[in-house]
Amino acid sequence: MSLVVAVETLLIGGVTGLLAGLLGVGGGFLLIPLLSLSGTPIHTAIGTSLAFIACVSLAGSVQHLRQGSIDLLVALALALPAAVMASVGARLSGLLSPAVLHLLFGLLVLGVLAFFHFSPLPASAPPLPPATGPLYVIERRRRIAQVTYRYRVNLLNAVLSGMSTGLVSGFFGVGGGFLLVPLSVSVLHIPLQITAGTCLAVTVPPALVGAITHGLLGHVDLGLWLPLVLGGLAGSQLGARLTVRVRPLTLKRLFSAVLLLAALSMLARGLRA
């Protein structure tokens, strides 16, 4: 690898890590298009992306944990089913051609973008009605940067969301945060500041399982992975610190813009293949 390529890869990792820590996503939905544009084969981009996500998401999660922006109980309910389904998705992805993978990825991201764009953000501390629902609906409370967040989470919906995210994570080589963040905000009704840290933590187990599976299939380029991770570790720490300082609406707009760019890039590449 030449010096120019190494620096370019380092910068790609840094930008992806920054967005991962800030928005609560693994960053694969951004990293895979960038690697594809640089000439990396799609299956190698998927496997290397998952190996990158496992390391960078773990680093960003540590910072979120320190500042209290992770709901550990919800993260566990999401992460366990996600990890189980990640291996299934990783094996299924090898059955499709690169062109089909590009197109499916782009269409999925566009669908997630439309769903998230039209879903309202939950309030920071909405008035909660009396707890008369089923036992799998639990009340949660977090306090971050002098702001109190109160919300209820349906654990059954959380498990189903985790399964969907894990399948997508392994199949497309992404952390799944680009899907899990909208589901957490719009279906589970978790405030965005808590969603970011919680979803980032959830991406670690399925990314690790998917990376190991892709590694066994020969889809992980360690020479490409190292500079990506070095840049991503620094970026994820900065992004995690910024999460609690940025307004929820600003986070939502930034998340939507990044989704749109990633979707258009992958659709264009799939149509050209």
PEMOQUI-V37070 format. One record per residue. N is the residue number from 0. PHI is phi in whole degrees, -180 to 180 (NA if undefined). OMEGA is omega as a letter, one per 40 degrees, with the letter a starting at -180 (* if undefined). NEAR is the number of other C-alpha atoms within 8 Angstrom. Layout:
n=N phi=PHI omega=OMEGA near=NEAR
n=N phi=PHI omega=OMEGA near=NEAR
This chain:
n=0 phi=NA omega=a near=5
n=1 phi=-74 omega=a near=5
n=2 phi=-62 omega=a near=6
n=3 phi=-63 omega=a near=6
n=4 phi=-66 omega=i near=8
n=5 phi=-63 omega=i near=10
n=6 phi=-66 omega=i near=9
n=7 phi=-61 omega=i near=8
n=8 phi=-66 omega=i near=11
n=9 phi=-62 omega=i near=14
n=10 phi=-67 omega=i near=10
n=11 phi=-60 omega=i near=12
n=12 phi=-64 omega=a near=16
n=13 phi=-65 omega=i near=16
n=14 phi=-66 omega=i near=11
n=15 phi=-64 omega=i near=14
n=16 phi=-64 omega=i near=19
n=17 phi=-60 omega=i near=16
n=18 phi=-68 omega=i near=14
n=19 phi=-63 omega=a near=17
n=20 phi=-68 omega=a near=22
n=21 phi=-76 omega=a near=14
n=22 phi=-104 omega=i near=11
n=23 phi=80 omega=i near=15
n=24 phi=-114 omega=i near=18
n=25 phi=-69 omega=i near=18
n=26 phi=99 omega=a near=15
n=27 phi=-64 omega=a near=15
n=28 phi=-65 omega=i near=12
n=29 phi=-98 omega=a near=11
n=30 phi=-67 omega=a near=12
n=31 phi=-62 omega=i near=14
n=32 phi=-60 omega=a near=11
n=33 phi=-65 omega=i near=9
n=34 phi=-66 omega=i near=10
n=35 phi=-64 omega=i near=11
n=36 phi=-65 omega=i near=7
n=37 phi=-84 omega=i near=6
n=38 phi=101 omega=i near=6
n=39 phi=-75 omega=i near=9
n=40 phi=-56 omega=a near=7
n=41 phi=-61 omega=a near=10
n=42 phi=-68 omega=i near=9
n=43 phi=-68 omega=i near=12
n=44 phi=-62 omega=a near=15
n=45 phi=-66 omega=a near=15
n=46 phi=-65 omega=i near=16
n=47 phi=-67 omega=i near=15
n=48 phi=-61 omega=a near=14
n=49 phi=-65 omega=i near=16
n=50 phi=-64 omega=i near=14
n=51 phi=-65 omega=a near=12
n=52 phi=-61 omega=a near=16
n=53 phi=-58 omega=a near=16
n=54 phi=-76 omega=a near=11
n=55 phi=-70 omega=i near=15
n=56 phi=-65 omega=i near=17
n=57 phi=-64 omega=i near=11
n=58 phi=-64 omega=i near=11
n=59 phi=-66 omega=i near=16
n=60 phi=-65 omega=i near=15
n=61 phi=-61 omega=i near=8
n=62 phi=-67 omega=i near=11
n=63 phi=-62 omega=i near=13
n=64 phi=-64 omega=i near=10
n=65 phi=-62 omega=a near=7
n=66 phi=-95 omega=i near=7
n=67 phi=81 omega=a near=10
n=68 phi=-99 omega=i near=15
n=69 phi=-125 omega=i near=14
n=70 phi=-94 omega=a near=11
n=71 phi=-65 omega=a near=7
n=72 phi=-65 omega=i near=6
n=73 phi=-66 omega=i near=11
n=74 phi=-59 omega=i near=13
n=75 phi=-66 omega=a near=9
n=76 phi=-64 omega=i near=12
n=77 phi=-86 omega=a near=14
n=78 phi=-73 omega=a near=13
n=79 phi=-62 omega=i near=10
n=80 phi=-67 omega=i near=13
n=81 phi=-65 omega=a near=17
n=82 phi=-64 omega=a near=14
n=83 phi=-64 omega=a near=11
n=84 phi=-80 omega=a near=14
n=85 phi=-64 omega=i near=18
n=86 phi=-65 omega=i near=14
n=87 phi=-62 omega=a near=11
n=88 phi=-64 omega=a near=16
n=89 phi=-62 omega=a near=17
n=90 phi=-73 omega=i near=11
n=91 phi=-68 omega=a near=9
n=92 phi=-63 omega=a near=11
n=93 phi=-70 omega=a near=8
n=94 phi=-86 omega=a near=6
n=95 phi=-108 omega=i near=8
n=96 phi=-76 omega=i near=7
n=97 phi=-56 omega=a near=9
n=98 phi=-63 omega=i near=10
n=99 phi=-66 omega=i near=9
n=100 phi=-61 omega=i near=12
n=101 phi=-60 omega=a near=13
n=102 phi=-66 omega=i near=13
n=103 phi=-63 omega=i near=8
n=104 phi=-62 omega=a near=12
n=105 phi=-62 omega=i near=14
n=106 phi=-66 omega=i near=10
n=107 phi=-63 omega=a near=9
n=108 phi=-64 omega=i near=13
n=109 phi=-62 omega=i near=11
n=110 phi=-64 omega=i near=8
n=111 phi=-64 omega=i near=11
n=112 phi=-60 omega=a near=11
n=113 phi=-63 omega=i near=8
n=114 phi=-62 omega=a near=9
n=115 phi=-70 omega=a near=10
n=116 phi=-62 omega=a near=8
n=117 phi=-93 omega=i near=6
n=118 phi=-96 omega=i near=7
n=119 phi=-72 omega=i near=6
n=120 phi=-77 omega=i near=10
n=121 phi=-70 omega=i near=11
n=122 phi=-71 omega=a near=6
n=123 phi=-64 omega=a near=9
n=124 phi=-144 omega=a near=8
n=125 phi=-70 omega=i near=8
n=126 phi=-67 omega=a near=4
n=127 phi=-97 omega=i near=6
n=128 phi=-71 omega=i near=4
n=129 phi=-56 omega=a near=4
n=130 phi=-77 omega=a near=5
n=131 phi=-120 omega=a near=4
n=132 phi=-81 omega=i near=5
n=133 phi=-66 omega=a near=5
n=134 phi=-66 omega=a near=5
n=135 phi=-83 omega=i near=7
n=136 phi=-103 omega=a near=10
n=137 phi=-116 omega=i near=9
n=138 phi=-95 omega=a near=9
n=139 phi=-126 omega=i near=8
n=140 phi=-146 omega=i near=8
n=141 phi=-133 omega=i near=10
n=142 phi=-124 omega=a near=9
n=143 phi=-131 omega=i near=11
n=144 phi=51 omega=i near=5
n=145 phi=68 omega=i near=5
n=146 phi=-117 omega=i near=7
n=147 phi=-97 omega=i near=10
n=148 phi=-118 omega=i near=11
n=149 phi=-122 omega=a near=12
n=150 phi=-162 omega=i near=13
n=151 phi=-114 omega=a near=11
n=152 phi=-125 omega=i near=13
n=153 phi=-86 omega=a near=10
n=154 phi=-66 omega=i near=11
n=155 phi=-65 omega=i near=7
n=156 phi=-64 omega=i near=9
n=157 phi=-65 omega=i near=13
n=158 phi=-64 omega=i near=11
n=159 phi=-65 omega=i near=9
n=160 phi=-65 omega=i near=11
n=161 phi=-65 omega=i near=15
n=162 phi=-62 omega=i near=14
n=163 phi=-62 omega=a near=10
n=164 phi=-65 omega=i near=13
n=165 phi=-63 omega=i near=17
n=166 phi=-62 omega=i near=15
n=167 phi=-66 omega=a near=13
n=168 phi=-60 omega=a near=17
n=169 phi=-69 omega=a near=19
n=170 phi=-70 omega=a near=14
n=171 phi=-102 omega=i near=12
n=172 phi=75 omega=i near=17
n=173 phi=-116 omega=i near=19
n=174 phi=-68 omega=a near=18
n=175 phi=93 omega=a near=14
n=176 phi=-63 omega=a near=15
n=177 phi=-64 omega=i near=14
n=178 phi=-95 omega=a near=9
n=179 phi=-71 omega=i near=12
n=180 phi=-61 omega=i near=13
n=181 phi=-61 omega=i near=12
n=182 phi=-65 omega=a near=10
n=183 phi=-66 omega=a near=11
n=184 phi=-77 omega=a near=14
n=185 phi=-92 omega=a near=13
n=186 phi=-103 omega=a near=8
n=187 phi=-89 omega=i near=12
n=188 phi=61 omega=i near=11
n=189 phi=-96 omega=i near=13
n=190 phi=-55 omega=a near=13
n=191 phi=-62 omega=a near=10
n=192 phi=-64 omega=i near=10
n=193 phi=-84 omega=i near=11
n=194 phi=-58 omega=a near=15
n=195 phi=-58 omega=a near=17
n=196 phi=-68 omega=a near=17
n=197 phi=-64 omega=a near=16
n=198 phi=-67 omega=i near=14
n=199 phi=-63 omega=i near=18
n=200 phi=-65 omega=a near=12
n=201 phi=-67 omega=a near=13
n=202 phi=-69 omega=a near=17
n=203 phi=-65 omega=a near=14
n=204 phi=-60 omega=a near=12
n=205 phi=-65 omega=i near=19
n=206 phi=-65 omega=i near=19
n=207 phi=-65 omega=i near=11
n=208 phi=-63 omega=i near=11
n=209 phi=-64 omega=i near=17
n=210 phi=-64 omega=i near=14
n=211 phi=-63 omega=i near=9
n=212 phi=-63 omega=i near=11
n=213 phi=-67 omega=i near=12
n=214 phi=-62 omega=i near=10
n=215 phi=-66 omega=i near=7
n=216 phi=-88 omega=i near=6
n=217 phi=81 omega=a near=7
n=218 phi=-104 omega=a near=13
n=219 phi=-115 omega=i near=14
n=220 phi=-98 omega=a near=9
n=221 phi=-67 omega=i near=7
n=222 phi=-65 omega=i near=7
n=223 phi=-81 omega=a near=9
n=224 phi=-67 omega=a near=13
n=225 phi=-61 omega=i near=8
n=226 phi=-65 omega=i near=13
n=227 phi=-61 omega=a near=15
n=228 phi=-69 omega=i near=13
n=229 phi=-59 omega=i near=11
n=230 phi=-71 omega=a near=15
n=231 phi=-68 omega=a near=17
n=232 phi=-63 omega=i near=14
n=233 phi=-68 omega=a near=11
n=234 phi=-65 omega=a near=16
n=235 phi=-67 omega=i near=20
n=236 phi=-65 omega=i near=14
n=237 phi=-65 omega=a near=11
n=238 phi=-62 omega=i near=16
n=239 phi=-63 omega=i near=16
n=240 phi=-68 omega=a near=12
n=241 phi=-77 omega=a near=9
n=242 phi=-54 omega=a near=12
n=243 phi=-79 omega=a near=10
n=244 phi=-107 omega=a near=6
n=245 phi=-106 omega=a near=8
n=246 phi=-63 omega=a near=7
n=247 phi=-55 omega=a near=9
n=248 phi=-64 omega=i near=7
n=249 phi=-65 omega=i near=8
n=250 phi=-61 omega=a near=10
n=251 phi=-65 omega=i near=8
n=252 phi=-65 omega=i near=8
n=253 phi=-65 omega=i near=8
n=254 phi=-59 omega=a near=9
n=255 phi=-65 omega=i near=11
n=256 phi=-64 omega=i near=8
n=257 phi=-66 omega=i near=9
n=258 phi=-59 omega=a near=14
n=259 phi=-62 omega=i near=11
n=260 phi=-62 omega=a near=8
n=261 phi=-65 omega=a near=13
n=262 phi=-64 omega=a near=14
n=263 phi=-63 omega=i near=9
n=264 phi=-63 omega=a near=10
n=265 phi=-71 omega=i near=13
n=266 phi=-65 omega=i near=13
n=267 phi=-62 omega=a near=8
n=268 phi=-68 omega=i near=11
n=269 phi=-66 omega=a near=13
n=270 phi=-71 omega=i near=8
n=271 phi=-81 omega=a near=5
n=272 phi=-71 omega=* near=5
